[in-house]
């Protein structure tokens, strides 16, 4: 199986992703210009394009990097809910609030995901794998079954959709919380032992 193009992580790549996140935080999607990213990260423009063929590739990879950082933070302070559904809802709301603190960055990354075509599939898949890992960690599952993985995918779709509706001003934080908590109840439906507790 072909590995994602950005592995192994190099010093250049880390600087590029840091510069991308900083520019996006200040001015959103439009503020991330490849030449400016190259200058800010002190790499040649050709090197930048070798890692990331387009701005969309770069911003989707930036989202994966941000999720990876969030995952590390969540592992240091795991969610405290009693049920798997409560822990996943708490985890996703913590991730959501982290994105809420950087609305321009969140908007840039979500727009890139929305614009991504097939050429960006490896990067999009990496974002999905990272999100799945965060949810499974919160569930406390190492070997999920097909029904549980299906529930996780639906939860991922809902979380992504909630981000879009919030960023576009069509949903409040309170509504996002309700939607996340509602979809996370799917976890209990896929847990064979849930009815015995």
RODO-2510 file (C-alpha; in nm, 4 decimals, decimal comma):
residues 197
     n   res          X          Y          Z
     1     x     0,0000     0,0000     0,0000
     2     x     0,1357     0,3405    -0,1002
     3     x     0,2257     0,5653     0,1907
     4     x     0,0996     0,9270     0,2035
     5     x     0,3387     1,1554     0,0166
     6     x     0,4353     1,3579     0,3264
     7     x     0,5865     1,0715     0,5272
     8     x     0,8319     1,0706     0,6894
     9     x     0,7775     1,4087     0,8532
    10     x     1,0689     1,6390     0,7782
    11     x     1,1758     1,9671     0,9318
    12     x     1,0771     2,1447     0,6079
    13     x     0,7293     1,9936     0,6203
    14     x     0,6773     2,0945     0,9832
    15     x     0,7806     2,4531     0,9036
    16     x     0,5498     2,4591     0,6001
    17     x     0,2486     2,3346     0,7995
    18     x     0,3221     2,5823     1,0788
    19     x     0,3396     2,8708     0,8283
    20     x     0,0188     2,7529     0,6595
    21     x    -0,1665     2,7429     0,9937
    22     x    -0,0387     3,0882     1,0934
    23     x    -0,1395     3,2497     0,7636
    24     x    -0,4808     3,0808     0,7694
    25     x    -0,5358     3,1896     1,1319
    26     x    -0,4792     3,5506     1,0318
    27     x    -0,6800     3,5673     0,7113
    28     x    -0,8511     3,2395     0,6263
    29     x    -0,8377     3,0483     0,2986
    30     x    -0,7463     3,3453     0,0773
    31     x    -0,4534     3,4438     0,3000
    32     x    -0,2737     3,1148     0,2313
    33     x    -0,0681     3,1929    -0,0796
    34     x     0,1956     2,9393    -0,1806
    35     x     0,4700     3,1973    -0,2333
    36     x     0,4024     3,3511     0,1086
    37     x     0,4006     3,0070     0,2730
    38     x     0,7389     2,9303     0,1130
    39     x     0,8866     3,2620     0,2312
    40     x     0,7430     3,2291     0,5813
    41     x     0,8673     2,8698     0,6221
    42     x     1,2047     2,9524     0,4630
    43     x     1,1847     2,6813     0,1971
    44     x     1,2191     2,7150    -0,1788
    45     x     0,8908     2,7418    -0,3695
    46     x     0,9861     2,4267    -0,5614
    47     x     1,0320     2,2380    -0,2341
    48     x     0,6878     2,3507    -0,1166
    49     x     0,5252     2,2278    -0,4395
    50     x     0,7109     1,8975    -0,4113
    51     x     0,5368     1,8368    -0,0770
    52     x     0,2044     1,9989    -0,1653
    53     x     0,1024     2,0389    -0,5324
    54     x    -0,1681     2,2947    -0,4453
    55     x    -0,3094     2,5113    -0,1686
    56     x    -0,5905     2,2589    -0,1185
    57     x    -0,3368     1,9772    -0,0641
    58     x    -0,1546     2,2010     0,1839
    59     x    -0,4607     2,3025     0,3855
    60     x    -0,6003     1,9490     0,4055
    61     x    -0,2588     1,8369     0,5348
    62     x    -0,2715     2,1287     0,7799
    63     x    -0,6034     1,9951     0,9094
    64     x    -0,4524     1,6497     0,9556
    65     x    -0,1652     1,8068     1,1500
    66     x    -0,4060     2,0070     1,3698
    67     x    -0,6127     1,6926     1,4413
    68     x    -0,2947     1,5026     1,5290
    69     x    -0,2047     1,7749     1,7800
    70     x    -0,5605     1,7662     1,9210
    71     x    -0,5389     1,3875     1,9531
    72     x    -0,2231     1,4204     2,1621
    73     x    -0,3932     1,6765     2,3875
    74     x    -0,7008     1,4558     2,4275
    75     x    -0,4855     1,1559     2,5206
    76     x    -0,3232     1,3578     2,8003
    77     x    -0,6674     1,4530     2,9356
    78     x    -0,9182     1,1868     2,8231
    79     x    -1,2945     1,2530     2,8303
    80     x    -1,4662     1,1637     3,1565
    81     x    -1,8129     1,0492     3,0414
    82     x    -1,9482     0,7174     3,1721
    83     x    -2,0713     0,5821     2,8374
    84     x    -1,8842     0,5641     2,5072
    85     x    -2,1454     0,7979     2,3522
    86     x    -2,0854     1,0603     2,6237
    87     x    -1,7065     1,0356     2,5865
    88     x    -1,7197     1,0745     2,2072
    89     x    -1,9592     1,3715     2,2303
    90     x    -1,7314     1,5386     2,4878
    91     x    -1,4246     1,4700     2,2723
    92     x    -1,5797     1,6124     1,9555
    93     x    -1,7064     1,9212     2,1375
    94     x    -1,3588     1,9805     2,2812
    95     x    -1,2163     1,9511     1,9289
    96     x    -1,4897     2,1820     1,8027
    97     x    -1,4124     2,4434     2,0681
    98     x    -1,0432     2,4291     1,9754
    99     x    -1,1412     2,5081     1,6151
   100     x    -1,3828     2,7758     1,7410
   101     x    -1,0871     2,9608     1,8950
   102     x    -0,9314     2,9848     1,5455
   103     x    -1,2328     3,0506     1,3176
   104     x    -1,0266     3,1688     1,0170
   105     x    -0,8067     2,8585     1,0342
   106     x    -1,1111     2,6316     1,0771
   107     x    -1,2818     2,7945     0,7777
   108     x    -0,9703     2,7586     0,5590
   109     x    -0,9262     2,3894     0,6421
   110     x    -1,2942     2,3016     0,5980
   111     x    -1,3089     2,4898     0,2659
   112     x    -1,0044     2,2960     0,1464
   113     x    -1,1723     1,9663     0,2413
   114     x    -1,4845     2,0756     0,0530
   115     x    -1,2850     2,1733    -0,2586
   116     x    -1,0687     1,8584    -0,2547
   117     x    -1,0885     1,6443    -0,5694
   118     x    -0,9523     1,2939    -0,6308
   119     x    -0,5945     1,4176    -0,6499
   120     x    -0,6187     1,5077    -0,2806
   121     x    -0,7555     1,1645    -0,1795
   122     x    -0,4437     1,0542     0,0174
   123     x    -0,4555     1,3704     0,2307
   124     x    -0,8353     1,3503     0,2799
   125     x    -0,8020     0,9823     0,3773
   126     x    -0,5406     1,0795     0,6357
   127     x    -0,7780     1,3377     0,7887
   128     x    -1,0503     1,0721     0,8025
   129     x    -0,8158     0,8161     0,9631
   130     x    -0,7079     1,0700     1,2239
   131     x    -1,0695     1,1607     1,3051
   132     x    -1,1599     0,7903     1,3292
   133     x    -0,8668     0,7298     1,5655
   134     x    -0,9815     1,0165     1,7909
   135     x    -1,3365     0,8772     1,8064
   136     x    -1,2239     0,5168     1,8659
   137     x    -0,9901     0,6315     2,1450
   138     x    -1,2815     0,8087     2,3122
   139     x    -1,4934     0,4940     2,2736
   140     x    -1,2133     0,2850     2,4238
   141     x    -1,2180     0,0477     2,1245
   142     x    -0,9144    -0,1123     1,9643
   143     x    -1,0937    -0,3634     1,7403
   144     x    -1,4261    -0,2136     1,6278
   145     x    -1,6782    -0,4260     1,4391
   146     x    -1,8401    -0,3289     1,1054
   147     x    -2,1481    -0,1746     1,2737
   148     x    -1,9309     0,0329     1,5046
   149     x    -1,7142     0,1557     1,2156
   150     x    -2,0306     0,2478     1,0252
   151     x    -2,1516     0,4499     1,3268
   152     x    -1,8117     0,6218     1,3473
   153     x    -1,8365     0,7221     0,9784
   154     x    -2,1847     0,8716     1,0340
   155     x    -2,0520     1,0603     1,3389
   156     x    -1,7599     1,1927     1,1307
   157     x    -1,9986     1,3113     0,8563
   158     x    -2,2202     1,4849     1,1125
   159     x    -1,9233     1,6540     1,2808
   160     x    -1,7940     1,7778     0,9452
   161     x    -2,1409     1,9021     0,8470
   162     x    -2,1808     2,0733     1,1869
   163     x    -1,8512     2,2569     1,1291
   164     x    -1,9731     2,3788     0,7888
   165     x    -2,3121     2,4980     0,9181
   166     x    -2,1489     2,6747     1,2145
   167     x    -1,8836     2,8423     0,9987
   168     x    -2,1517     2,9653     0,7564
   169     x    -2,3547     3,1109     1,0453
   170     x    -2,6443     2,8672     0,9972
   171     x    -2,6050     2,6888     1,3323
   172     x    -2,5264     2,8031     1,6859
   173     x    -2,2801     2,6290     1,9162
   174     x    -2,5808     2,5053     2,1176
   175     x    -2,7309     2,3459     1,8053
   176     x    -2,3975     2,1859     1,7133
   177     x    -2,3783     2,0353     2,0645
   178     x    -2,7300     1,8901     2,0347
   179     x    -2,6532     1,7402     1,6918
   180     x    -2,3248     1,5876     1,8106
   181     x    -2,4838     1,4390     2,1225
   182     x    -2,7734     1,3009     1,9144
   183     x    -2,5532     1,1293     1,6554
   184     x    -2,3220     0,9880     1,9233
   185     x    -2,6152     0,7844     2,0575
   186     x    -2,5606     0,5597     1,7544
   187     x    -2,2647     0,4164     1,9458
   188     x    -2,4936     0,2638     2,2085
   189     x    -2,7031     0,1039     1,9341
   190     x    -2,3953    -0,0760     1,7979
   191     x    -2,2693    -0,1915     2,1390
   192     x    -2,3942    -0,5472     2,2009
   193     x    -2,3538    -0,5081     2,5771
   194     x    -2,5221    -0,1672     2,6066
   195     x    -2,8601    -0,3138     2,6943
   196     x    -2,7135    -0,5182     2,9801
   197     x    -2,5761    -0,2174     3,1681
***
